């Protein structure tokens, strides 16, 4: 994401530590990008579990 912002000429105000702390405390990270006090766009980062652990759905192992 940071690379995409820099390639398109936007200053990167995002750093890993700020995102990590905000996700841990608030459950999301938000930052706004402005030009001349006009909000151009906003980035919201939220946690997502990829490949959650599967339950055995009540099936016993080696009954």
PyMOL commands that set and color helices and strands:
alter all, ss='L'
color gray80, all
select helices_A, chain A and resi 2-7+16-26
alter helices_A, ss='H'
color red, helices_A
select strands_A, chain A and resi 28-35+38-46
alter strands_A, ss='S'
color yellow, strands_A
deselect
rebuild
show_as cartoon
